[in-house]
């Protein structure tokens, strides 16, 4: 697992966990810190963990650890295992949901900024992990565990319904801006967004600048953080 996560280490991302939760109740768990996973299970945090609800309750989404509703578990991980500045990418399928979680130590807040500015890198790493780690994953599949799920999932607002979000009267979002938000949170560059939306790159950059102004931030990274904290947006 540590060898598989080596591409992350050059960016000070020294903690990575992969979990695959099946709708039949079984789970696959892999991590670079087995002591943390063992303690998590021993303390039965899966009964209230932020990524331990029934898998069909999640959506394709990205969430910061700082925005998790159950901060007790987050605080426990910080205090006991120095797991800070985390972010999780969630991919939902018909019969299971995958969770890819990344974090670092307290001394490396820049690692989270890197993740936010390079969501496409994280998504690419997830694909790389699944394709190159086939033997590791096959072994983990043969060692599935069964522990209960709970039902308190993460809040998630579909970008298609962004006009219905609470607080929309404070920040109005147009349909085009909503599309830009969705692509931003998929890690797309302005060039890639322009191709996806059939717009010029200059027009896309103008939409991003409008969003930065509306959310009162200066950089794209700050905008993404604000969006993740503000909406728990889905990547539908």
URDAHU-V8270 format. One record per residue. RES is the residue in three letters. SS is DSSP state (H for helix, E for strand, C for the rest). OMEGA is omega in whole degrees, 0 to 359 (none if undefined). D_LAST is the distance of its C-alpha to the last C-alpha in whole Angstrom. Layout:
<<RES,SS,OMEGA,D_LAST> <RES,SS,OMEGA,D_LAST>>
This chain:
<<UNK,C,179,29> <UNK,C,178,31> <UNK,C,180,32> <UNK,C,183,28> <UNK,C,183,27> <UNK,H,179,30> <UNK,H,181,27> <UNK,H,190,26> <UNK,H,180,30> <UNK,C,178,31> <UNK,C,179,28> <UNK,C,174,29> <UNK,C,189,26> <UNK,C,176,29> <UNK,E,180,27> <UNK,E,177,24> <UNK,E,174,23> <UNK,E,174,21> <UNK,E,179,21> <UNK,E,184,19> <UNK,E,180,20> <UNK,E,179,20> <UNK,C,179,20> <UNK,C,176,24> <UNK,C,180,25> <UNK,E,181,25> <UNK,E,169,24> <UNK,E,183,24> <UNK,E,176,25> <UNK,E,182,26> <UNK,E,174,27> <UNK,C,180,29> <UNK,C,182,31> <UNK,H,180,32> <UNK,H,178,34> <UNK,H,181,31> <UNK,H,180,30> <UNK,H,180,33> <UNK,H,177,34> <UNK,H,181,30> <UNK,H,181,31> <UNK,H,179,35> <UNK,C,179,34> <UNK,C,177,31> <UNK,H,176,29> <UNK,H,178,26> <UNK,H,180,27> <UNK,C,183,26> <UNK,C,184,23> <UNK,C,180,20> <UNK,C,186,19> <UNK,C,174,21> <UNK,E,177,20> <UNK,C,189,19> <UNK,H,181,16> <UNK,H,179,15> <UNK,H,181,14> <UNK,C,174,12> <UNK,C,170,8> <UNK,C,186,6> <UNK,E,175,8> <UNK,E,181,11> <UNK,E,174,14> <UNK,E,176,18> <UNK,H,181,21> <UNK,H,181,22> <UNK,H,177,20> <UNK,C,180,20> <UNK,C,180,21> <UNK,C,182,24> <UNK,H,178,26> <UNK,H,180,29> <UNK,H,179,27> <UNK,H,179,26> <UNK,H,178,30> <UNK,H,180,31> <UNK,H,178,30> <UNK,H,187,31> <UNK,H,186,34> <UNK,H,184,35> <UNK,H,176,33> <UNK,C,178,32> <UNK,C,186,29> <UNK,E,168,27> <UNK,E,186,25> <UNK,E,177,22> <UNK,E,180,18> <UNK,E,173,16> <UNK,E,185,13> <UNK,E,178,11> <UNK,E,183,10> <UNK,E,176,10> <UNK,C,186,12> <UNK,C,188,14> <UNK,C,179,17> <UNK,E,175,17> <UNK,E,179,14> <UNK,E,179,15> <UNK,E,177,16> <UNK,E,185,17> <UNK,E,184,19> <UNK,E,178,21> <UNK,E,182,24> <UNK,E,179,28> <UNK,C,182,31> <UNK,C,186,32> <UNK,C,187,34> <UNK,C,178,31> <UNK,H,180,28> <UNK,H,179,28> <UNK,H,178,26> <UNK,H,177,23> <UNK,H,177,23> <UNK,H,181,23> <UNK,H,183,20> <UNK,H,179,18> <UNK,H,185,20> <UNK,C,179,19> <UNK,H,178,15> <UNK,H,176,16> <UNK,H,179,19> <UNK,H,179,17> <UNK,H,178,15> <UNK,H,177,18> <UNK,H,178,20> <UNK,H,179,18> <UNK,H,179,18> <UNK,H,180,22> <UNK,H,182,22> <UNK,H,183,21> <UNK,H,184,23> <UNK,H,182,26> <UNK,C,185,26> <UNK,H,182,27> <UNK,H,177,30> <UNK,H,180,29> <UNK,H,178,26> <UNK,H,177,28> <UNK,H,180,31> <UNK,H,178,29> <UNK,H,180,27> <UNK,C,181,31> <UNK,C,180,31> <UNK,C,176,29> <UNK,E,178,29> <UNK,E,172,29> <UNK,C,187,29> <UNK,C,168,27> <UNK,C,169,24> <UNK,E,187,24> <UNK,C,181,21> <UNK,C,184,21> <UNK,C,179,17> <UNK,C,172,15> <UNK,C,182,14> <UNK,C,181,10> <UNK,E,178,10> <UNK,C,179,7> <UNK,H,180,7> <UNK,H,181,8> <UNK,H,186,11> <UNK,H,179,12> <UNK,H,181,15> <UNK,H,183,16> <UNK,C,173,16> <UNK,C,178,19> <UNK,C,182,21> <UNK,C,178,20> <UNK,C,178,23> <UNK,C,180,24> <UNK,C,181,21> <UNK,C,184,20> <UNK,C,178,17> <UNK,C,180,17> <UNK,H,180,15> <UNK,H,178,15> <UNK,H,177,15> <UNK,H,178,12> <UNK,H,178,10> <UNK,H,178,13> <UNK,H,181,11> <UNK,H,182,8> <UNK,H,175,10> <UNK,H,183,12> <UNK,C,170,10> <UNK,C,178,10> <UNK,C,181,13> <UNK,C,174,14> <UNK,C,179,18> <UNK,H,179,19> <UNK,H,179,20> <UNK,H,178,17> <UNK,H,180,15> <UNK,H,178,18> <UNK,H,182,18> <UNK,H,184,14> <UNK,H,182,15> <UNK,C,177,19> <UNK,C,175,20> <UNK,C,179,23> <UNK,H,179,22> <UNK,H,179,25> <UNK,H,178,23> <UNK,H,180,19> <UNK,H,177,22> <UNK,H,177,23> <UNK,H,180,20> <UNK,H,179,19> <UNK,H,177,23> <UNK,H,179,22> <UNK,H,178,20> <UNK,H,179,22> <UNK,H,182,25> <UNK,H,181,23> <UNK,C,174,22> <UNK,C,176,25> <UNK,C,184,25> <UNK,C,186,26> <UNK,C,178,24> <UNK,H,179,20> <UNK,H,178,21> <UNK,H,178,22> <UNK,H,181,19> <UNK,H,177,16> <UNK,H,181,18> <UNK,H,180,19> <UNK,H,180,15> <UNK,H,180,14> <UNK,H,188,17> <UNK,H,190,17> <UNK,H,191,14> <UNK,C,188,12> <UNK,E,176,9> <UNK,E,177,6> <UNK,C,184,4> <UNK,C,none,0>>
